[in-house]
């Protein structure tokens, strides 16, 4: 038995996959928390080159590599020469630049053969980045995007620099052969749905058997309230602060104990904690911060004890929304003030368009925004009930949770209860 990260079997250069092929092993693959395989798979089959990293390499490079590195800069500048927007998807790969990159990789490889002492760390990083970029480019197809992002000029010269990305949208063409190679594959997750979404994006075979295991928990263990009187849309954030704070305070006073409160961003979280501290200074709370180190994360979780009381504020989709276990009195409830929808930005809008083209009208929005967002909501709510003896409450705070197309994506064992307020 081998236990390892996804990348050991599914990555482009995965060791376990290579050994399975070369030794003709008959393997069974168990994929835990399989809902994470989509984003991880996208990352495995994407590549990025940052011109800032390559910019100063010529000065520190050995003499025999300087010309190759200079050619990279000239070819790179041609890619974004006429670009006016900060972000743009390009219709075809930069074939000239790819050729120059391959020549540079060959030159560096030859240099290493003659000079085993190694490379400058920055040059070594650029070497590996270029190799990976060229390899991913060989696999490019309709499942991916090629985009260019202009970077702020780092110098007074005003020269425009850019970041080039081969961005995988659908990893199914790469994951499907890995799944097919195994004698059997079992994917586990409490949030592996809707089925078609994961079948399309992960490349699951049409003959896949789906098994919905009945929850070990009873609906009466978890009370789920829909706060339909609140909108957490960006334009409504200011108006939502007071109702959210009063809902949190009311629930805490009715049943003191430990709660988690999840928000879509640190900015939103900070606005709510500021108002809560002002209006209800007697309610203890602590909050996740940007770039939290491991010791700080441990301290955050250590405040959830069987005898403590207070509210931990966190960002949905972050370190405290999945994979933590706080049974019993350590956690008795959660507030989720967001649908978890990914940010609307140029990259996600390109994902939406590509997914719409691949899977049909309407699927672009659902596959890019709705399904990934609600998957995070369900994972966060799942922190509350961890054993058959637990009981708790979850408040879903947004009027959109009441929509039929949203409610049908929530766990069937939840007993949803609408609440109103002012």
C-alpha positions in Angstrom: 0.0 0.0 0.0 1.2 3.5 -0.9 -0.3 6.6 0.7 0.5 9.9 -1.0 -0.6 13.1 -2.4 -2.7 13.3 -5.6 0.3 14.4 -7.6 2.2 11.1 -7.1 -0.3 9.4 -9.5 -2.1 12.2 -11.4 0.6 14.8 -12.1 2.2 15.2 -15.5 5.4 13.4 -14.4 3.9 11.3 -11.6 6.2 8.7 -10.1 3.5 6.2 -9.2 1.9 6.4 -12.6 5.3 5.8 -14.3 6.0 2.8 -12.1 2.5 1.4 -12.8 3.1 1.6 -16.5 6.7 0.3 -16.6 6.0 -2.6 -14.2 2.5 -3.4 -15.6 1.1 -3.3 -12.1 -2.6 -3.9 -11.5 -3.5 -1.2 -9.0 -6.5 0.0 -7.1 -6.6 3.8 -6.5 -8.5 5.3 -3.6 -9.0 9.1 -3.9 -10.0 10.8 -0.7 -11.7 14.2 -0.6 -12.1 13.8 -4.4 -13.9 17.1 -4.8 -10.4 18.7 -4.5 -9.1 16.8 -7.5 -10.6 19.3 -9.9 -8.6 22.3 -8.7 -5.5 20.2 -8.1 -5.8 18.6 -11.5 -6.1 22.1 -13.1 -2.9 23.1 -11.4 -1.0 20.0 -12.4 -1.7 20.7 -16.1 -1.1 24.5 -16.0 2.1 26.4 -16.3 3.2 30.0 -15.8 6.2 32.1 -16.8 6.9 35.4 -15.1 9.1 37.8 -17.1 10.3 39.4 -13.9 12.2 36.2 -13.1 13.8 36.0 -16.5 14.6 39.8 -16.8 17.8 40.0 -14.9 19.2 36.5 -15.6 21.5 37.6 -18.5 23.7 39.6 -16.1 24.4 36.7 -13.8 24.4 33.9 -16.4 27.5 32.2 -17.7 28.8 33.6 -20.9 27.7 30.7 -23.1 24.1 31.2 -22.0 23.7 35.0 -22.4 22.6 34.9 -26.0 20.0 32.3 -25.4 18.5 34.3 -22.5 18.6 37.5 -24.6 16.6 35.8 -27.3 14.0 34.9 -24.8 13.4 38.5 -23.8 13.1 39.7 -27.4 10.6 37.0 -28.3 8.7 37.5 -25.1 8.3 41.2 -25.8 6.8 40.4 -29.2 4.0 38.4 -27.5 2.6 41.5 -25.6 3.8 44.3 -27.9 0.3 45.3 -29.0 -1.6 44.3 -25.9 -3.6 47.2 -24.4 -5.6 45.4 -21.7 -4.1 44.2 -18.4 -5.4 40.7 -19.1 -6.0 39.1 -22.4 -6.6 35.6 -23.7 -4.5 35.0 -26.8 -5.9 32.9 -29.7 -2.8 30.8 -30.3 0.4 29.8 -28.5 3.5 31.9 -28.9 5.3 29.4 -31.1 8.4 31.6 -31.7 8.9 32.1 -28.0 8.4 28.4 -27.3 11.1 27.6 -29.9 13.5 30.0 -28.2 12.6 28.6 -24.7 13.4 25.1 -26.0 16.7 26.2 -27.3 17.5 27.9 -24.0 16.6 24.7 -22.1 18.9 22.7 -24.4 21.7 25.1 -23.9 21.3 25.1 -20.1 21.2 21.3 -20.1 24.4 21.1 -22.1 26.0 23.6 -19.7 25.1 21.5 -16.7 26.6 18.4 -18.3 29.9 20.3 -18.7 29.6 22.1 -15.3 28.1 19.8 -12.7 28.7 22.5 -10.0 25.1 23.7 -10.7 23.4 27.0 -11.5 22.5 30.3 -9.8 19.2 29.6 -7.9 17.3 32.1 -10.1 18.6 30.7 -13.3 17.8 27.2 -12.0 14.2 28.2 -11.3 13.8 29.7 -14.7 15.2 26.5 -16.3 12.7 24.3 -14.6 9.8 26.8 -15.3 10.7 26.9 -19.0 10.9 23.1 -19.2 7.5 22.7 -17.6 6.0 25.4 -19.7 7.2 23.8 -22.9 5.9 20.4 -21.8 2.5 21.7 -21.0 2.3 23.6 -24.3 2.7 20.3 -26.1 -0.6 19.2 -24.5 -2.5 22.4 -25.3 -6.0 22.1 -26.6 -9.6 23.3 -26.1 -9.4 22.2 -22.4 -7.0 25.1 -21.7 -6.5 28.8 -22.2 -3.3 30.8 -23.1 -3.4 34.2 -21.5 -1.1 37.1 -21.0 -1.2 39.5 -17.9 0.7 42.8 -18.1 2.8 43.4 -15.0 3.5 46.8 -13.3 6.9 48.1 -14.5 9.5 47.3 -11.8 11.9 50.0 -13.0 12.0 53.6 -14.2 12.5 52.5 -17.7 8.8 51.8 -18.1 9.4 48.6 -20.1 6.3 46.5 -20.2 6.7 43.0 -18.7 4.2 40.2 -18.6 3.2 36.9 -17.1 2.2 34.1 -19.5 -0.1 31.3 -18.4 -1.1 28.1 -19.9 -4.3 27.7 -17.8 -6.0 24.3 -17.7 -9.8 24.6 -17.4 -10.9 21.0 -17.7 -8.3 18.3 -16.5 -10.5 15.4 -17.7 -8.4 14.6 -20.8 -5.4 14.1 -18.5 -7.1 12.5 -15.5 -9.2 10.0 -17.4 -6.3 7.9 -18.7 -4.9 7.7 -15.2 -8.3 6.5 -13.9 -8.6 4.0 -16.7 -5.1 2.6 -16.1 -6.1 1.4 -12.6 -7.9 -1.9 -12.2 -10.3 0.0 -10.0 -10.7 3.5 -8.8 -12.9 4.7 -5.9 -13.4 8.4 -5.3 -14.6 9.5 -1.8 -16.2 12.8 -0.9 -19.1 14.2 1.1 -19.5 16.9 -1.7 -19.0 15.0 -5.0 -22.0 16.5 -6.7 -23.7 17.2 -9.0 -22.6 14.0 -10.7 -22.5 15.4 -14.2 -20.2 18.3 -13.1 -17.6 16.0 -11.7 -18.0 13.4 -14.5 -17.4 16.1 -17.1 -14.5 17.8 -15.4 -12.6 14.8 -13.9 -13.2 12.5 -16.9 -15.1 9.8 -15.1 -16.1 6.8 -17.3 -19.7 6.7 -18.4 -20.1 3.3 -16.7 -19.0 4.8 -13.3 -21.1 3.5 -10.4 -22.3 6.3 -8.1 -23.2 5.5 -4.5 -24.8 8.0 -2.2 -24.1 6.7 1.3 -26.8 7.6 3.8 -25.5 10.1 6.3 -24.7 8.6 9.7 -26.2 11.7 11.3 -29.9 12.4 12.0 -31.5 15.6 10.7 -32.6 16.5 14.2 -28.9 16.8 15.1 -28.4 19.8 12.9 -30.8 22.7 12.7 -30.2 24.7 9.5 -31.7 28.1 9.3 -31.9 30.2 6.1 -31.6 34.0 6.8 -33.5 35.0 3.7 -33.8 38.7 4.9 -30.1 39.3 4.2 -28.2 39.8 0.9 -24.4 39.4 1.0 -24.0 40.5 -2.6 -21.1 43.0 -2.9 -23.4 46.0 -3.5 -25.4 45.1 -0.4 -22.5 44.5 2.0 -22.8 47.7 4.0 -26.6 47.1 4.6 -25.9 43.4 5.6 -23.5 44.2 8.5 -26.0 45.1 11.2 -28.5 42.2 10.5 -25.6 39.7 10.5 -24.1 41.0 13.7 -27.5 40.9 15.4 -28.2 37.4 14.2 -24.8 36.2 15.5 -25.4 38.0 18.9 -28.9 36.6 19.3 -27.8 33.0 18.6 -24.8 33.3 20.9 -27.0 34.6 23.8 -29.6 31.9 23.2 -27.0 29.2 23.3 -23.6 30.3 24.5 -20.8 28.1 23.2 -18.2 27.9 20.4 -19.2 29.0 16.8 -17.4 29.5 13.5 -18.5 32.4 11.3 -17.5 32.3 7.6 -17.3 35.2 5.2 -16.3 35.6 1.5 -13.3 37.8 2.2 -11.1 39.2 4.9 -12.5 42.7 4.2 -16.0 41.6 4.8 -15.0 39.6 7.9 -13.2 42.6 9.4 -16.2 44.9 8.8 -18.4 42.4 10.7 -16.0 41.9 13.6 -15.6 45.6 14.0 -19.3 46.1 14.3 -19.7 43.1 16.6 -17.0 44.4 18.9 -18.6 47.8 19.0 -22.2 46.7 19.6 -21.6 43.6 21.7 -18.2 44.0 23.4 -19.0 41.2 25.9 -19.1 38.5 23.2 -15.6 37.0 22.8 -14.3 36.4 19.3 -11.1 35.8 17.4 -10.4 36.0 13.7 -8.3 34.5 10.9 -5.8 36.9 9.4 -4.1 37.0 6.0 -1.1 34.8 5.6 -1.6 33.1 8.9 1.4 30.9 9.9 1.0 27.4 11.3 1.5 28.4 14.9 -1.1 31.1 14.6 -3.5 28.6 13.0 -2.9 26.2 15.9 -3.6 28.9 18.4 -6.9 29.8 16.6 -8.1 26.2 16.8 -6.8 25.8 20.4 -9.4 28.3 21.6 -12.2 25.8 20.7 -12.3 23.7 23.9 -15.2 21.9 25.6 -15.3 24.6 28.2 -14.7 27.7 26.1 -17.2 30.1 24.5 -16.8 32.5 21.6 -16.9 33.0 17.9 -14.1 32.3 15.5 -14.2 34.3 12.3 -12.8 32.8 9.1 -12.8 33.0 5.4 -14.8 30.4 3.5 -12.6 28.1 1.5 -9.6 28.8 3.8 -7.7 26.8 6.4 -10.6 26.5 8.8 -13.5 25.7 6.4 -12.4 22.1 5.6 -10.4 19.3 7.2 -10.7 20.4 10.9 -12.4 18.3 13.5 -14.0 20.0 16.5 -16.4 17.4 18.1 -18.7 17.9 21.0 -18.8 21.2 22.8 -15.7 22.4 20.9 -18.0 23.6 18.1 -21.8 23.9 18.3 -22.7 26.1 15.4 -21.7 28.0 12.3 -22.7 31.1 10.4 -22.1 31.1 6.7 -22.6 34.6 5.2 -21.9 33.9 1.6 -22.8 31.5 -1.2 -19.0 31.0 -1.6 -19.2 32.0 -5.3 -15.7 32.6 -6.8 -14.9 36.2 -7.6 -16.2 37.6 -10.9 -12.9 38.5 -12.7 -11.5 38.2 -16.2 -10.0 34.8 -15.6 -13.2 33.3 -14.2 -15.2 34.9 -16.9 -13.0 33.2 -19.5 -13.5 29.9 -17.6 -17.2 30.4 -17.8 -17.1 31.0 -21.6 -14.9 28.0 -22.2 -17.0 25.7 -20.1 -20.1 27.0 -21.8 -18.6 26.1 -25.1 -17.5 22.7 -24.0 -20.6 21.5 -22.0 -23.5 23.6 -23.2 -25.6 26.6 -22.4 -26.0 27.3 -18.7 -23.2 25.0 -17.6 -20.6 27.8 -17.8 -22.1 29.7 -14.8 -22.9 26.6 -12.8 -19.5 24.9 -13.4 -17.5 28.1 -12.7 -19.4 29.7 -9.9 -22.4 27.9 -8.4 -21.2 24.4 -7.9 -17.7 25.3 -6.6 -19.2 27.9 -4.3 -21.8 25.6 -2.7 -19.3 22.8 -2.3 -17.3 25.2 0.0 -20.5 26.0 1.9 -21.3 22.4 2.6 -17.8 21.6 3.6 -17.8 24.5 6.1 -21.2 23.5 7.5 -19.8 20.0 7.9 -17.5 21.2 10.7 -20.4 21.3 13.1 -21.6 17.7 13.4 -18.7 15.3 13.7 -20.1 12.4 15.8 -23.5 10.8 16.4 -23.7 12.5 19.8 -23.2 16.1 18.5 -25.9 18.6 18.0 -25.7 22.0 16.6 -27.0 24.8 14.3 -26.0 26.4 11.0 -27.2 29.7 9.8 -27.0 30.1 6.0 -27.1 33.9 5.5 -28.2 35.1 2.1 -31.5 35.3 0.4 -30.2 33.2 -2.5 -30.0 30.1 -0.3 -33.8 30.0 -0.6 -33.8 29.5 -4.3 -34.9 26.1 -5.5 -31.8 25.6 -7.7 -29.6 26.3 -4.7 -31.5 24.3 -2.1 -31.4 21.2 -4.3 -27.6 21.3 -4.1 -27.6 21.1 -0.3 -27.4 17.8 1.6 -30.7 15.9 1.6 -30.5 15.1 5.3 -30.5 18.7 6.3 -33.8 20.0 7.6 -33.9 23.5 6.3 -35.9 26.2 8.2 -36.5 29.7 6.8 -36.1 32.6 9.2 -37.1 36.2 8.8 -35.8 39.3 10.3 -35.3 43.0 9.9 
